Amino acid sequence: MVTILLIMEDDIRPSTLAVNVLTKLCRIIPTWKIIHSHERIDAAYKDPEVRQEIRSNPYCYKGSLRLLTCNQPIKFGLDLEQRLEEVSIPFLLVHGEEDEVRYPSVSNLLFESASSKDKSFKLYRWMWHSLTYGELPENIDTVFEDVTSW
């Protein structure tokens, strides 16, 4: 699942110049809180009670992201994207069709590119990003049933 999150859609992919500038700035000011994190709770969690639980959790970081924190996943994701065909282990991808945090096309890219002979991709209609926690209970049960039966 982490792998999928690090692959970027074309509409958010930074240019080579931006990655190079970001990398150089990280050497000088790695802890600078310059990247404002967007409110993604409403897009990721369908269940309103879960949204409130996350918002009220003092252990959930809600501040701006540090420069180095943003740079490392970008560099890793860009490298990883070039090596997807090396994925050869069996896997099951699960993704919500209505996911606005990471588009289903990202999961499809991994599914199509991986060299694994045993791979499955389940796209859940009307489901969002957080399939095993922030969805409605009946949807979570469906996802867990599919995962355990796979």
C-alpha positions in Angstrom: 0.0 0.0 0.0 2.8 2.4 0.8 4.2 1.8 -2.7 1.1 3.0 -4.3 1.0 6.2 -2.3 4.5 7.2 -3.6 3.6 6.9 -7.3 2.4 10.3 -8.5 -0.4 11.1 -11.0 0.7 13.3 -13.9 -1.3 16.3 -12.7 0.7 16.5 -9.4 4.1 15.3 -10.7 6.8 18.0 -10.2 9.0 19.0 -13.0 12.7 17.9 -13.1 13.7 21.5 -12.3 11.4 21.6 -9.3 12.8 18.4 -7.9 16.4 19.6 -8.4 15.6 23.0 -6.7 13.8 21.2 -3.9 16.8 18.8 -3.4 19.2 21.7 -3.2 17.0 23.6 -0.7 16.8 20.5 1.5 20.6 20.7 2.0 20.3 24.2 3.4 16.9 24.3 5.1 15.7 20.7 5.6 13.4 21.5 8.5 11.7 24.6 7.0 8.0 24.2 7.3 7.2 25.6 3.8 4.9 23.0 2.3 1.3 23.5 3.5 -0.5 20.2 3.8 -4.0 20.2 2.4 -6.9 19.1 4.4 -7.3 15.5 3.0 -9.5 14.1 5.8 -12.8 14.9 4.0 -11.5 13.3 0.8 -10.1 10.2 2.4 -12.6 9.1 5.0 -16.3 8.6 4.1 -17.5 7.9 7.7 -18.2 11.3 9.5 -17.4 9.7 12.9 -14.0 8.6 11.7 -13.3 12.1 10.3 -14.1 13.7 13.7 -12.0 11.1 15.5 -9.0 11.9 13.3 -9.5 15.7 13.7 -9.7 15.4 17.5 -6.7 13.1 17.8 -3.8 15.1 19.3 -1.3 12.6 17.8 -2.3 13.3 14.2 0.0 16.0 12.8 -1.9 18.8 11.3 0.8 21.4 10.6 2.8 22.3 7.6 5.2 19.7 6.2 8.9 20.1 6.4 10.9 20.5 3.2 12.9 17.3 3.6 9.7 15.3 4.6 8.2 16.2 1.2 11.4 15.7 -0.9 12.2 12.1 0.0 8.9 10.5 -1.0 8.9 12.5 -4.3 12.4 11.3 -5.2 11.6 7.7 -4.1 8.3 7.7 -6.0 9.9 8.9 -9.2 12.6 6.2 -9.0 10.0 3.6 -8.1 7.8 4.4 -11.0 10.7 3.5 -13.4 11.0 0.1 -11.8 7.5 -1.2 -11.5 8.1 -4.1 -13.9 10.5 -5.5 -11.3 7.6 -6.3 -8.9 7.3 -10.0 -9.2 5.7 -11.1 -6.0 2.0 -12.1 -5.8 -0.2 -9.2 -4.8 -3.8 -8.0 -4.5 -4.5 -4.3 -5.1 -7.7 -2.8 -3.6 -8.8 0.7 -4.6 -11.9 2.8 -4.2 -13.3 4.1 -7.5 -14.2 7.4 -5.8 -10.8 7.9 -4.3 -9.7 11.5 -4.6 -6.5 11.2 -2.6 -4.9 8.7 -5.1 -6.6 8.0 -8.4 -7.3 4.4 -9.4 -5.0 5.0 -12.4 -2.1 4.7 -10.0 -3.1 1.2 -8.9 -3.8 0.3 -12.5 -0.3 1.5 -13.5 1.3 -0.9 -10.9 -1.1 -3.8 -12.0 -0.3 -3.4 -15.7 3.4 -2.9 -15.2 4.3 -5.5 -12.6 5.8 -8.8 -13.9 4.1 -10.8 -11.3 2.2 -13.8 -12.6 -0.2 -13.8 -9.6 -1.8 -10.4 -9.3 -5.3 -9.1 -8.8 -6.9 -5.7 -8.9 -10.2 -4.9 -7.2 -11.8 -1.6 -7.9 -14.7 -0.9 -5.4 -17.5 1.1 -6.8 -18.6 4.2 -4.7 -15.8 3.7 -2.2 -13.2 6.3 -1.2 -9.6 6.2 -0.2 -9.5 4.6 3.2 -11.0 1.2 2.5 -10.4 -0.5 5.8 -11.0 2.3 8.3 -12.9 5.3 7.0 -15.5 3.6 4.9 -18.9 2.6 6.0 -19.0 -0.7 8.0 -20.6 -2.8 5.3 -18.0 -1.6 2.7 -15.2 -2.4 5.1 -16.6 -5.9 5.5 -16.6 -6.4 1.8 -13.0 -5.4 1.4 -11.9 -7.6 4.3 -13.8 -10.6 2.8 -12.0 -10.1 -0.6 -8.6 -9.7 1.0 -9.0 -12.8 3.2 -10.4 -14.9 0.4 -7.5 -13.9 -1.9 
